[in-house]
């Protein structure tokens, strides 16, 4: 989700022009249009941190949703959701904004907030779950919560169109995951929840792949993961 060229010192970025190498990199990897001029900053690329944190937390919860090793109670996710999916992503997003990456900052901060809010639901002392008179009412409330994140992710997906194929697939499968898990919460269907978990696993591995692309530095790596560059508007 970063729009800065890997391996290039941020101090060398200018305010008046985007170097050709930067433009080529943005076309393949970044969320920011080619015409965007990076802001001079000493902040390193937080994209790998945000993507790996998101992927690991999503992968863990999705394994619980498919019933891996007989686990049906997801509360171990609380610490992971608060500090890895939550705090680490929140920090990654806040570091994206001063780098001029509005899309990446919005995505990381929002999903960091999602994981923090989801963890809060599972904390018994929060009183959120016990506030509902019946399990069905709680399930319906969680279903609404998940469908709202489906709507938000769908809007991000619109913003990702024409950026690169990997991030389009990431947001598409994430939106589908939220949709199916929401339906599973409404219906109480274990099979639907497992399907949502399977989609979440796919989403997590796409995020891991994208995270590797942000971690590697072009000048220091023998191979860069192709993300599927798409043609850009020239006007």
C-alpha positions as a Python dict, from the first residue, in 0.01 Angstrom:
ca = {
    (1, 'X'): (0, 0, 0),
    (2, 'X'): (300, 225, -20),
    (3, 'X'): (358, 470, -301),
    (4, 'X'): (730, 527, -245),
    (5, 'X'): (1002, 365, -456),
    (6, 'X'): (1174, 84, -269),
    (7, 'X'): (1543, 133, -208),
    (8, 'X'): (1537, 504, -288),
    (9, 'X'): (1621, 742, -6),
    (10, 'X'): (1319, 948, 83),
    (11, 'X'): (1540, 1255, 116),
    (12, 'X'): (1618, 1232, -256),
    (13, 'X'): (1251, 1270, -347),
    (14, 'X'): (1171, 1616, -484),
    (15, 'X'): (857, 1819, -464),
    (16, 'X'): (865, 1936, -825),
    (17, 'X'): (894, 1612, -1024),
    (18, 'X'): (845, 1238, -1003),
    (19, 'X'): (1152, 1045, -1127),
    (20, 'X'): (1085, 794, -1411),
    (21, 'X'): (1185, 502, -1188),
    (22, 'X'): (939, 621, -925),
    (23, 'X'): (663, 647, -1183),
    (24, 'X'): (732, 295, -1309),
    (25, 'X'): (731, 157, -958),
    (26, 'X'): (405, 331, -870),
    (27, 'X'): (244, 186, -1179),
    (28, 'X'): (320, -168, -1063),
    (29, 'X'): (308, -154, -686),
    (30, 'X'): (154, 162, -543),
    (31, 'X'): (-195, 275, -466),
    (32, 'X'): (-109, 633, -571),
    (33, 'X'): (-156, 753, -932),
    (34, 'X'): (159, 800, -1139),
    (35, 'X'): (116, 1179, -1139),
    (36, 'X'): (141, 1188, -760),
    (37, 'X'): (460, 1349, -632),
    (38, 'X'): (601, 1183, -318),
    (39, 'X'): (667, 1410, -26),
    (40, 'X'): (1020, 1430, 112),
    (41, 'X'): (1021, 1236, 438),
    (42, 'X'): (1256, 1028, 648),
    (43, 'X'): (985, 771, 723),
    (44, 'X'): (1058, 422, 594),
    (45, 'X'): (807, 219, 397),
    (46, 'X'): (540, 93, 642),
    (47, 'X'): (358, -113, 380),
    (48, 'X'): (512, -448, 475),
    (49, 'X'): (433, -394, 844),
    (50, 'X'): (69, -314, 771),
    (51, 'X'): (16, -597, 524),
    (52, 'X'): (191, -864, 731),
    (53, 'X'): (1, -757, 1044),
    (54, 'X'): (-329, -770, 857),
    (55, 'X'): (-245, -1104, 693),
    (56, 'X'): (-134, -1278, 1013),
    (57, 'X'): (-439, -1173, 1213),
    (58, 'X'): (-678, -1258, 931),
    (59, 'X'): (-510, -1596, 878),
    (60, 'X'): (-534, -1685, 1247),
    (61, 'X'): (-903, -1595, 1282),
    (62, 'X'): (-988, -1767, 952),
    (63, 'X'): (-829, -2090, 1075),
    (64, 'X'): (-1056, -2070, 1379),
    (65, 'X'): (-1356, -2007, 1151),
    (66, 'X'): (-1289, -2324, 951),
    (67, 'X'): (-1252, -2521, 1275),
    (68, 'X'): (-882, -2600, 1242),
    (69, 'X'): (-765, -2847, 1510),
    (70, 'X'): (-1113, -2844, 1660),
    (71, 'X'): (-1093, -2482, 1779),
    (72, 'X'): (-1438, -2323, 1793),
    (73, 'X'): (-1381, -2043, 2045),
    (74, 'X'): (-1184, -1756, 1885),
    (75, 'X'): (-1088, -1562, 2199),
    (76, 'X'): (-714, -1624, 2159),
    (77, 'X'): (-740, -1377, 1871),
    (78, 'X'): (-796, -1092, 2119),
    (79, 'X'): (-429, -1018, 2185),
    (80, 'X'): (-339, -1061, 1818),
    (81, 'X'): (-625, -835, 1710),
    (82, 'X'): (-538, -563, 1961),
    (83, 'X'): (-166, -543, 1903),
    (84, 'X'): (-83, -697, 1564),
    (85, 'X'): (-388, -643, 1348),
    (86, 'X'): (-487, -337, 1551),
    (87, 'X'): (-197, -130, 1687),
    (88, 'X'): (65, -229, 1427),
    (89, 'X'): (-172, -156, 1138),
    (90, 'X'): (-283, 170, 1296),
    (91, 'X'): (80, 284, 1321),
    (92, 'X'): (151, 173, 964),
    (93, 'X'): (-145, 375, 841),
    (94, 'X'): (-45, 687, 1031),
    (95, 'X'): (304, 660, 880),
    (96, 'X'): (153, 632, 531),
    (97, 'X'): (-20, 971, 554),
    (98, 'X'): (295, 1186, 586),
    (99, 'X'): (440, 989, 294),
    (100, 'X'): (150, 1119, 83),
    (101, 'X'): (-26, 781, 50),
    (102, 'X'): (-387, 864, 132),
    (103, 'X'): (-529, 533, 14),
    (104, 'X'): (-283, 318, 208),
    (105, 'X'): (-320, 531, 519),
    (106, 'X'): (-699, 511, 507),
    (107, 'X'): (-695, 133, 457),
    (108, 'X'): (-440, 51, 728),
    (109, 'X'): (-590, 282, 992),
    (110, 'X'): (-943, 160, 919),
    (111, 'X'): (-859, -210, 936),
    (112, 'X'): (-648, -149, 1246),
    (113, 'X'): (-957, 5, 1402),
    (114, 'X'): (-1162, -294, 1282),
    (115, 'X'): (-939, -542, 1462),
    (116, 'X'): (-938, -336, 1780),
    (117, 'X'): (-1316, -307, 1777),
    (118, 'X'): (-1359, -678, 1702),
    (119, 'X'): (-1129, -771, 1990),
    (120, 'X'): (-1332, -550, 2222),
    (121, 'X'): (-1645, -751, 2144),
    (122, 'X'): (-1469, -1070, 2256),
    (123, 'X'): (-1336, -926, 2583),
    (124, 'X'): (-1580, -1044, 2855),
    (125, 'X'): (-1525, -739, 3075),
    (126, 'X'): (-1635, -509, 2792),
    (127, 'X'): (-1991, -626, 2858),
    (128, 'X'): (-2077, -602, 2487),
    (129, 'X'): (-2176, -967, 2437),
    (130, 'X'): (-2364, -994, 2768),
    (131, 'X'): (-2569, -683, 2689),
    (132, 'X'): (-2786, -883, 2448),
    (133, 'X'): (-3083, -1075, 2579),
    (134, 'X'): (-3049, -1365, 2334),
    (135, 'X'): (-2772, -1522, 2127),
    (136, 'X'): (-2972, -1459, 1811),
    (137, 'X'): (-2983, -1087, 1882),
    (138, 'X'): (-2606, -1086, 1938),
    (139, 'X'): (-2550, -1281, 1616),
    (140, 'X'): (-2770, -1035, 1424),
    (141, 'X'): (-2577, -741, 1569),
    (142, 'X'): (-2245, -898, 1468),
    (143, 'X'): (-2390, -970, 1124),
    (144, 'X'): (-2474, -600, 1078),
    (145, 'X'): (-2124, -511, 1200),
    (146, 'X'): (-1964, -741, 941),
    (147, 'X'): (-2185, -622, 656),
    (148, 'X'): (-2088, -260, 727),
    (149, 'X'): (-1725, -363, 681),
    (150, 'X'): (-1828, -535, 359),
    (151, 'X'): (-1966, -201, 235),
    (152, 'X'): (-1650, -15, 340),
    (153, 'X'): (-1422, -270, 174),
    (154, 'X'): (-1629, -255, -144),
    (155, 'X'): (-1575, 121, -155),
    (156, 'X'): (-1200, 70, -112),
    (157, 'X'): (-1216, -184, -394),
    (158, 'X'): (-1357, 86, -623),
    (159, 'X'): (-1061, 305, -529),
    (160, 'X'): (-816, 23, -607),
    (161, 'X'): (-939, -36, -964),
    (162, 'X'): (-670, 33, -1225),
    (163, 'X'): (-393, 21, -961),
    (164, 'X'): (-273, -340, -974),
    (165, 'X'): (-430, -685, -989),
    (166, 'X'): (-294, -809, -655),
    (167, 'X'): (-455, -536, -447),
    (168, 'X'): (-779, -565, -643),
    (169, 'X'): (-788, -939, -562),
    (170, 'X'): (-699, -867, -199),
    (171, 'X'): (-987, -625, -148),
    (172, 'X'): (-1227, -838, -354),
    (173, 'X'): (-1170, -1149, -144),
    (174, 'X'): (-1177, -943, 177),
    (175, 'X'): (-1512, -791, 81),
    (176, 'X'): (-1643, -1138, -3),
    (177, 'X'): (-1514, -1267, 332),
    (178, 'X'): (-1701, -997, 524),
    (179, 'X'): (-2017, -1063, 321),
    (180, 'X'): (-2016, -1440, 377),
    (181, 'X'): (-1927, -1416, 747),
    (182, 'X'): (-2208, -1164, 793),
    (183, 'X'): (-2453, -1402, 627),
    (184, 'X'): (-2320, -1683, 847),
    (185, 'X'): (-2379, -1473, 1158),
    (186, 'X'): (-2736, -1391, 1052),
    (187, 'X'): (-2824, -1750, 968),
    (188, 'X'): (-2618, -1929, 1231),
    (189, 'X'): (-2496, -2168, 960),
    (190, 'X'): (-2169, -2341, 1048),
    (191, 'X'): (-2104, -2428, 683),
    (192, 'X'): (-2141, -2064, 576),
    (193, 'X'): (-1901, -1958, 852),
    (194, 'X'): (-1651, -2218, 732),
    (195, 'X'): (-1686, -2083, 378),
    (196, 'X'): (-1613, -1735, 513),
    (197, 'X'): (-1310, -1874, 693),
    (198, 'X'): (-1183, -2034, 373),
    (199, 'X'): (-1219, -1702, 190),
    (200, 'X'): (-1034, -1534, 476),
    (201, 'X'): (-744, -1775, 435),
    (202, 'X'): (-722, -1688, 65),
    (203, 'X'): (-733, -1317, 157),
    (204, 'X'): (-454, -1360, 411),
    (205, 'X'): (-220, -1529, 164),
    (206, 'X'): (-279, -1260, -96),
    (207, 'X'): (-192, -1003, 173),
    (208, 'X'): (125, -1198, 258),
    (209, 'X'): (224, -1192, -108),
    (210, 'X'): (162, -818, -131),
    (211, 'X'): (357, -770, 193),
    (212, 'X'): (661, -942, 44),
    (213, 'X'): (646, -699, -249),
    (214, 'X'): (662, -410, -3),
    (215, 'X'): (941, -569, 202),
    (216, 'X'): (1182, -633, -84),
    (217, 'X'): (1400, -352, -216),
    (218, 'X'): (1435, -347, -593),
    (219, 'X'): (1807, -256, -592),
    (220, 'X'): (1890, -531, -340),
    (221, 'X'): (1666, -819, -448),
    (222, 'X'): (1718, -1083, -715),
    (223, 'X'): (1345, -1104, -780),
    (224, 'X'): (1045, -879, -727),
    (225, 'X'): (697, -1037, -695),
    (226, 'X'): (486, -930, -994),
    (227, 'X'): (169, -756, -881),
    (228, 'X'): (1, -727, -1218),
    (229, 'X'): (46, -372, -1338),
    (230, 'X'): (-254, -213, -1508),
    (231, 'X'): (-251, 72, -1765),
    (232, 'X'): (-287, 420, -1624),
    (233, 'X'): (-481, 723, -1737),
    (234, 'X'): (-249, 969, -1908),
    (235, 'X'): (-459, 1280, -1845),
}
